[in-house]
Amino acid sequence: MYLNITVATPPIGNGISHKPIKGTRYVYYEHGRRYDSKKGYTVPQTTSIGKICEDDTSMMYPNANYLKFFPEAELPEELPVSVRSGCQKIGDYLVIKKVIEYYKLNEEISGIIGKDAGLFLNLATYTIVTENNAAQYYPDYAFNHPLFTDEMKIFSDSKISSFLREISRDNSIQFLNDWNGSRDHREKIYISYDSTNKHCQAGDIELAAYGHEKDKQKKPIYNYSIAYDRNNRIPLFYEAYSGSINDVSQLQYMLEKAAAFGYKNAGFILDRGYFSEPNIRFMDKNGYDFVIMVKGCKDIVNKLVIEKRGTFEDEWEYAIPYYDVNGITVKFTLFQSDEKERYFHIYYDDYRKAKERAKLQSMLRDQKEYLESLKDVRNVKISSSYEEYFDLIYYHKGKPNQVLQLVREKKEAISQAIKLCGYFCIITSSEMSASDALELYKSRDASEKLFRGDKSYLGERSMRTYHDDPTHAKIFIEFIALIIRNKINTCLKDRMKGQQKKKTI
C-alpha cells in the first residue's frame, strides 16, 4: 500500500532504477544479489519502494518498503488541508467526546502524553468507529471524521508509526495509577477478572510466544487480562503477559496488582479456568473473597450433588425464576487440609440436563463404534480415556501382539454420569444465598462482552506490530477505547431497560 504523502524521487544509480508498467513509473531499489545456478551468474534482488507522481516526476508516493530500506528518511507528518472531506460524520464524535469529558480522559491523557494527546484520542476513537487498529487506514478515517487534534490536523501514517514508538510503558503505568487512584477504595466491590489471547507478528516482540491458544491456530500469541468493576461497571486495569504463561499462574500476579492499586475490600469473580488450590489459598492469604465456578466434575461436588439430589429440584422454595434454575446452598470444606468451611451453591437446570445427557449419549455412541472397529486388530493401542465408561478386554494384554477382544459398557459409571447431568456448582468464600451467588457470577457477562467487543468491535484480534514499544502502545490505546465503548454500551443498556425493551448490544 502506498502512503498518502510524497517524497523526492531518488535519482537513478546507487541501486535505484525506474521501471514503467502500464503507463505508471515505479521506483525500484536493489537490496542484494543472489547466485542463479541456471544462469551461472549473480542476479540483482530488487523491490519496489514507490511510484512516481504523474503530475510531478520529481516526487513519488513511497510504500512500506521505502520506510524499511530508508528508515532515516524524513517524511511529512501532516497531510495537506485539501485531503479533508467537505462532509464530516460527526455523530459518533459527539458521543465519544461526551464520554471523554465525563471521565476527564482528555485532561488525563494530555498530562501524560503531552502535545500529541489529541492524536492518542483520535486513535482510540478510530478503533471504536471503524473496528480496526491498522495505522495505515487512519488517514482514510480522518478524511471525513472530526478529530481531537489541534485545528483537526490530519497526520500521516508515518507520523502514527513514530508516535506509537514514543509512547512508553511508563505512560500506561501512570494512567493506571491515576485511574485506579480516583476510585473509592472504601467501597466493597466485586472485580470480575478474565483473560484472552491475541495474535501478533513474530518480529521482535518479547510477549509473543507459542502458548495455550484458544482458537488453536498455532501462531505466536500474547495474553491479555482485564479487571472489571461489576458494581460501577468500568474496566479498572489490564495486564499483558507472555503467551507461554497460563491463566492460573497469572491470576496471583493480578491479585497482587489489585492490592497495589489499593483494592483491599474486594472480592473476585472467576471462571472455572482459575479453579486451583494455590489460587484459593492465595486469595485467603490476601483477604479477598471469591466467587468461582467449579472446574469440571470435581469429586467433592459430585458427592454433594448425589446427597442433595431429589431434595430441591422441584421445590418452588429453591427456585430462581429469572434464570430458570433451582439452587441450594451447602456448607462444606473445599480441600482436605482446609480449615475453613466454604459455601457450595448447587444448581439444577432442566434444559442443561437435556443438553448434557444428549451430548453424553452421543459421545458414548461414537466411542463404542470406534472401539468396536478395533476388535481383532493386532497390536492395538487405545487411549486410557476410553476406559472411563468402557471395560476393554484384551488377548495377550500388555504384550506387543495384544488384540482387543471385548468392549463392555460400565453401566454404573454411565448411570452416575447421567445422574449428574443438569447440575453445576458455584463456590463462594463468604455466606450468601444461591440466588445472590448466581447473580454475582452471571455479572461476568459484562467482562466477557468487554473481551468480545475488544476483539470484534475494536479490531484487536491481531495487533499488526513487529516491535515491543508499538505493541504496548496499542494495548494502552485499546484500553482507553474499551473504557469509552463500555460507557456507551452501559448507557444504552440502561436506556433500553428503562424503556423495557430487550435487545442485544
C-alpha positions in Angstrom: 0.0 0.0 0.0 1.3 3.5 -0.9 1.4 6.2 1.7 -0.7 9.3 1.2 2.3 11.6 1.1 5.0 12.4 -1.4 8.8 12.4 -1.1 11.6 13.4 -3.6 12.2 10.8 -6.3 15.7 9.3 -5.8 17.8 9.6 -8.9 18.8 6.6 -11.0 22.0 4.9 -9.8 23.4 3.6 -6.5 20.9 0.7 -6.6 17.9 2.9 -7.7 16.1 2.1 -11.0 12.9 3.3 -12.6 10.6 0.9 -14.4 7.4 1.8 -16.4 4.5 -0.7 -16.0 1.2 0.0 -17.9 1.8 3.8 -18.0 2.9 4.1 -14.4 6.6 4.6 -13.5 7.8 2.6 -10.4 10.9 3.1 -8.4 12.9 0.0 -7.5 15.8 -0.5 -5.0 18.5 -3.1 -5.3 18.9 -4.5 -1.8 21.1 -7.5 -2.6 22.3 -10.1 -5.2 21.9 -13.9 -5.4 23.6 -16.5 -7.5 21.4 -18.1 -10.1 22.7 -21.6 -10.8 20.8 -21.9 -14.0 22.2 -18.7 -15.5 25.6 -19.2 -13.9 25.9 -15.7 -12.5 24.5 -13.4 -9.8 21.3 -11.5 -10.4 20.1 -8.4 -8.5 17.3 -8.6 -5.9 15.1 -5.6 -6.3 11.9 -4.4 -4.8 9.5 -1.5 -5.4 9.8 1.4 -3.0 7.3 3.7 -4.6 5.6 5.1 -7.7 6.4 8.4 -9.4 3.7 11.1 -9.4 2.1 11.7 -12.7 1.9 15.5 -12.4 5.4 15.9 -10.9 8.1 13.3 -11.8 10.4 14.8 -9.2 8.2 13.4 -6.4 6.9 9.9 -5.7 4.5 8.1 -3.4 6.5 5.8 -1.1 5.4 2.5 0.2 6.3 0.4 3.3 9.5 -0.9 1.6 10.7 2.7 1.4 10.5 3.0 5.2 12.2 -0.3 5.6 15.2 0.5 3.4 15.4 4.2 4.2 14.5 4.4 7.9 16.3 7.7 8.3 14.2 9.4 5.6 12.2 12.4 6.9 8.6 12.2 6.0 6.0 14.9 6.3 3.9 14.4 9.5 0.8 16.4 8.5 -1.3 15.9 5.4 -2.4 18.9 3.4 -5.8 20.5 4.3 -7.1 19.6 0.8 -7.5 16.0 1.8 -10.4 16.8 4.2 -13.9 15.9 3.1 -16.5 18.6 2.7 -19.0 16.4 4.6 -18.0 15.3 8.1 -19.5 12.3 10.0 -20.0 14.0 13.4 -22.4 11.8 15.3 -20.1 9.2 16.8 -17.5 12.0 17.5 -20.1 13.9 19.7 -20.9 10.8 21.7 -17.3 9.8 22.3 -16.3 13.4 23.1 -19.1 13.4 25.8 -17.7 10.2 27.4 -14.1 11.5 27.2 -15.2 14.7 29.0 -17.3 12.7 31.6 -14.2 10.7 32.6 -11.9 13.7 32.1 -9.7 11.5 29.8 -8.7 14.4 27.7 -7.1 16.1 30.8 -5.5 12.8 32.0 -4.1 11.9 28.6 -2.9 15.4 28.0 -1.0 15.4 31.2 0.7 12.1 30.3 1.2 12.2 26.5 1.6 16.0 26.1 1.1 17.8 22.8 0.1 14.6 20.9 -2.8 13.8 23.3 -5.3 14.6 20.5 -3.7 12.1 18.2 -3.9 9.5 21.0 -7.6 10.1 21.5 -8.1 10.1 17.7 -6.5 6.6 17.5 -8.8 5.3 20.4 -11.8 6.8 18.6 -10.7 5.3 15.3 -10.6 1.8 16.8 -14.1 2.2 18.1 -15.7 3.7 15.0 -14.0 1.6 12.3 -13.5 -1.6 14.4 -9.9 -1.6 13.1 -6.4 -1.0 14.5 -4.4 -0.8 11.3 -2.5 2.5 11.3 -2.2 2.7 7.5 -6.0 3.2 7.2 -6.2 6.0 9.8 -5.8 8.8 7.1 -8.9 7.4 5.3 -10.8 7.7 8.6 -9.6 11.2 9.3 -10.7 12.3 5.8 -14.4 12.5 6.8 -14.4 12.5 10.6 -13.9 15.3 13.2 -10.6 15.0 15.2 -9.3 15.8 18.6 -6.0 17.2 17.3 -5.5 21.0 17.3 -7.3 22.5 14.3 -8.2 18.9 13.4 -4.9 18.3 11.7 -4.5 15.0 9.9 -1.3 13.2 10.5 0.2 10.7 8.1 0.6 7.0 8.9 4.4 7.6 9.1 3.7 10.0 12.0 1.5 7.5 13.7 4.2 4.8 13.4 6.7 7.1 15.1 4.1 8.2 17.7 3.4 4.6 18.7 7.2 4.1 19.3 7.3 7.2 21.5 4.6 6.0 23.9 6.4 4.4 26.8 5.2 1.8 29.3 5.7 4.4 32.0 2.9 6.4 30.3 0.4 3.5 30.7 1.5 2.8 34.2 1.0 6.4 35.2 -2.5 6.4 33.7 -3.5 3.1 35.5 -2.2 4.6 38.8 -4.2 7.8 38.3 -7.3 5.9 37.0 -7.4 3.5 39.9 -6.3 6.1 42.5 -9.5 8.0 41.8 -11.7 5.0 42.8 -13.4 4.8 46.2 -11.3 2.1 47.9 -13.5 2.0 51.0 -16.4 0.6 48.9 -16.9 -3.2 48.9 -16.7 -4.2 45.2 -16.6 -7.4 43.3 -14.0 -7.5 40.5 -14.7 -9.7 37.5 -11.4 -11.0 36.2 -10.8 -12.7 32.8 -8.2 -13.1 30.2 -7.8 -13.9 26.5 -5.1 -14.3 23.9 -4.3 -12.4 20.7 -2.2 -12.9 17.7 0.8 -10.8 17.0 3.6 -10.8 14.4 6.7 -12.9 15.3 9.1 -9.9 14.9 11.0 -8.7 18.0 8.0 -8.8 20.4 9.1 -10.3 23.7 5.5 -11.1 24.7 4.9 -13.2 21.6 5.2 -16.9 22.3 3.5 -20.2 21.5 1.2 -21.0 24.3 -2.3 -22.3 25.1 -4.1 -20.6 22.2 -7.9 -20.8 22.5 -8.7 -20.9 18.7 -5.9 -23.5 18.0 -4.3 -21.6 15.1 -0.7 -22.4 16.4 0.6 -18.9 15.9 2.6 -16.6 18.3 0.3 -15.0 20.8 0.4 -12.9 23.9 -2.1 -13.0 26.8 -4.2 -10.0 27.9 -6.3 -9.8 31.1 -8.7 -7.2 32.4 -10.1 -6.5 35.9 -13.7 -5.2 35.7 -15.6 -3.5 38.5 -19.0 -5.1 38.2 -20.5 -2.6 40.8 -19.6 0.5 39.0 -19.4 -1.2 35.6 -16.0 0.1 34.5 -12.7 -1.5 33.4 -10.1 -1.0 36.2 -6.8 -2.2 34.9 -5.2 -4.6 32.5 -2.0 -6.6 32.1 -0.3 -8.1 29.0 1.9 -11.1 29.5 3.7 -13.8 27.6 1.7 -16.3 25.6 3.6 -19.2 27.3 2.2 -18.3 30.8 -1.1 -20.0 31.7 -4.1 -18.2 33.2 -3.8 -20.0 36.6 -0.3 -18.7 37.2 -1.1 -15.2 36.1 -4.0 -14.8 38.5 -1.8 -14.5 41.5 0.2 -11.7 39.9 -3.1 -9.8 39.1 -4.3 -10.2 42.7 -1.0 -8.6 43.9 -1.6 -5.8 41.4 -5.1 -5.2 42.7 -3.7 -4.9 46.2 -1.1 -2.4 45.0 -3.8 -0.3 43.5 -5.5 -0.1 46.9 -8.3 -2.6 46.4 -8.3 -4.2 49.9 -12.1 -4.5 50.4 -12.8 -6.5 47.2 -13.9 -9.9 46.0 -13.1 -11.6 42.7 -15.5 -13.3 40.4 -13.6 -16.0 38.5 -14.3 -18.5 35.7 -13.7 -22.3 36.2 -10.3 -22.0 34.4 -8.9 -20.3 37.6 -10.0 -23.0 40.0 -7.0 -24.4 41.8 -5.9 -24.8 45.4 -2.9 -22.4 45.2 -5.1 -19.6 43.8 -7.7 -20.1 46.5 -5.0 -20.2 49.2 -3.5 -17.1 47.8 -6.9 -15.2 47.9 -7.4 -16.4 51.5 -3.9 -15.1 52.5 -4.6 -11.7 51.0 -8.1 -11.4 52.5 -10.0 -11.5 49.2 -13.5 -13.0 48.9 -14.1 -15.1 45.8 -17.0 -16.4 43.7 -15.7 -19.2 41.4 -17.3 -21.8 39.2 -16.0 -25.3 39.9 -13.8 -26.7 37.1 -15.1 -29.9 35.6 -16.8 -32.7 37.7 -14.9 -32.4 41.0 -15.4 -35.5 43.2 -16.3 -33.4 46.2 -19.1 -31.6 44.3 -20.4 -34.9 42.8 -20.7 -36.3 46.3 -22.7 -33.2 47.4 -24.9 -33.4 44.4 -25.8 -37.0 44.9 -26.5 -36.3 48.6 -28.9 -33.4 47.8 -30.3 -34.9 44.6 -34.1 -35.1 44.8 -34.4 -32.6 47.6 -34.7 -29.2 45.8 -35.0 -29.6 42.0 -38.8 -29.4 42.0 -39.4 -27.3 45.1 -40.5 -23.7 44.4 -38.8 -22.6 47.6 -35.4 -23.1 45.9 -36.5 -21.7 42.5 -34.5 -18.8 40.9 -37.1 -17.8 38.3 -35.0 -15.2 36.5 -32.5 -17.8 35.4 -35.0 -20.8 35.3 -33.0 -22.9 37.7 -33.3 -24.2 41.3 -30.5 -23.8 43.8 -29.5 -24.8 47.2 -26.5 -23.9 49.5 -24.4 -26.3 51.5 -21.5 -25.5 53.8 -18.5 -27.8 53.4 -14.7 -27.8 53.4 -13.1 -27.5 50.0 -9.8 -29.3 50.5 -8.7 -32.0 52.9 -6.4 -29.6 54.7 -8.9 -26.8 54.6 -9.9 -25.4 58.0 -12.5 -23.0 56.6 -16.0 -24.0 55.5 -16.9 -22.8 52.1 -20.4 -22.2 50.7 -21.3 -24.6 47.9 -24.2 -23.4 45.8 -25.6 -26.3 43.8 -27.9 -25.6 40.9 -30.2 -27.7 38.7 -31.4 -26.8 35.2 -33.8 -28.9 33.2 -32.6 -27.5 29.9 -29.0 -28.1 30.9 -29.8 -31.7 31.8 -31.4 -32.5 28.4 -28.4 -30.9 26.6 -25.7 -32.6 28.7 -27.4 -36.0 28.5 -27.8 -35.8 24.7 -24.1 -34.8 24.5 -23.1 -37.7 26.8 -25.1 -40.3 24.8 -23.7 -39.0 21.5 -20.1 -39.4 22.9 -20.8 -42.9 24.2 -22.2 -44.0 20.8 -19.1 -42.6 19.0 -16.7 -44.1 21.4 -18.3 -47.5 21.3 -18.5 -47.5 17.5 -14.8 -46.6 17.3 -13.8 -49.3 19.9 -15.9 -52.0 18.0 -14.0 -51.1 14.8 -10.7 -52.0 16.6 -11.7 -55.5 17.7 -9.5 -58.3 16.4 -6.9 -55.7 15.3 -3.4 -56.9 16.3 -1.0 -54.7 18.3 -3.9 -52.3 19.0 -3.2 -49.3 21.3 -6.1 -47.4 22.8 -6.1 -44.3 24.9 -6.9 -44.8 28.6 -9.6 -42.1 28.3 -11.9 -44.7 26.8 -11.8 -46.7 30.0 -13.9 -44.2 31.9 -17.1 -45.7 30.5 -15.9 -49.0 28.9 -14.2 -52.2 30.1 -11.7 -53.3 27.4 -10.9 -57.0 27.4 -7.7 -58.0 25.5 -6.0 -61.1 24.3 -2.3 -61.0 25.3 -2.8 -57.8 27.3 0.4 -55.8 27.7 2.2 -57.7 25.0 3.3 -56.4 21.6 0.6 -58.5 19.9 -2.3 -57.7 22.1 -5.7 -57.8 20.5 -9.0 -56.2 21.7 -11.5 -59.0 22.3 -14.4 -57.4 24.0 -15.9 -54.0 24.7 -18.2 -53.8 27.7 -20.1 -50.7 29.0 -19.5 -49.7 32.6 -23.3 -49.3 33.3 -22.8 -48.0 36.8 -20.4 -45.2 35.7 -22.7 -44.2 32.9 -25.7 -44.1 35.2 -23.7 -42.0 37.6 -22.8 -39.5 34.8 -26.4 -39.3 33.8 -27.5 -38.5 37.3 -25.1 -35.6 37.4 -26.4 -34.1 34.1 -28.1 -30.7 34.6 -26.2 -29.8 37.8 -23.5 -27.1 38.3 -21.8 -25.6 41.3 -20.5 -22.2 42.3 -18.3 -21.8 45.4 -18.1 -18.6 47.5 -15.8 -17.8 50.4 -18.5 -15.7 52.2 -22.0 -16.5 53.1 -24.7 -15.7 50.6 -27.8 -17.2 49.1 -27.7 -19.4 46.0 -29.6 -16.7 44.1 -27.0 -14.0 45.1 -24.1 -16.2 44.2 -25.6 -16.9 40.7 -26.3 -13.2 40.2 -22.7 -12.3 41.0 -21.3 -15.0 38.7 -23.6 -14.0 35.9 -22.3 -10.4 36.1 -19.2 -11.8 34.5 -21.1 -11.4 31.2 -20.1 -7.7 31.3 -16.4 -8.5 31.3 -16.8 -11.3 28.7 -18.7 -8.9 26.4 -15.8 -6.5 27.0 -13.4 -9.0 25.6 -15.8 -9.9 22.7 -16.1 -6.2 21.9 -12.3 -5.8 22.2 -11.7 -8.4 19.5 -14.8 -7.9 17.4 -15.7 -4.3 17.7 -12.3 -2.7 18.2 -10.5 -4.9 15.6 -7.9 -6.1 18.2 -7.9 -9.8 17.4 -4.4 -9.2 15.9 -2.0 -6.3 16.9 -0.2 -5.9 13.5 3.0 -4.8 15.1 6.6 -6.1 14.9 8.2 -4.5 18.0 7.6 -4.1 21.7 7.0 -0.4 22.0 4.3 -0.1 19.4 2.6 -3.3 20.8 2.4 -1.9 24.3 1.3 1.5 22.9 -1.6 -0.2 21.0 -2.6 -2.1 24.1 -2.7 1.2 26.1 -4.8 2.9 23.4 -7.1 -0.1 23.2 -7.7 0.0 27.0 -8.8 3.7 26.7 -11.1 2.7 23.8 -12.6 -0.1 26.0 -13.3 2.4 28.7 -15.1 4.7 26.2 -17.0 1.9 24.5 -18.0 0.3 27.7 -19.6 3.5 29.0 -21.6 3.9 25.7 -22.7 0.3 26.0 -23.9 0.5 29.6 -25.7 3.8 28.9 -27.6 2.1 26.0 -28.5 -0.9 28.1 -29.8 1.3 30.9 -31.8 3.3 28.4 -33.4 0.2 26.9 -34.0 -1.3 30.3 -35.9 1.9 31.2 -38.0 1.5 28.1 -38.5 -2.2 28.9 -37.0 -3.2 25.6 -34.9 -6.3 25.4 -32.2 -6.0 22.7 -28.7 -7.3 22.1 -26.0 -4.7 22.3 
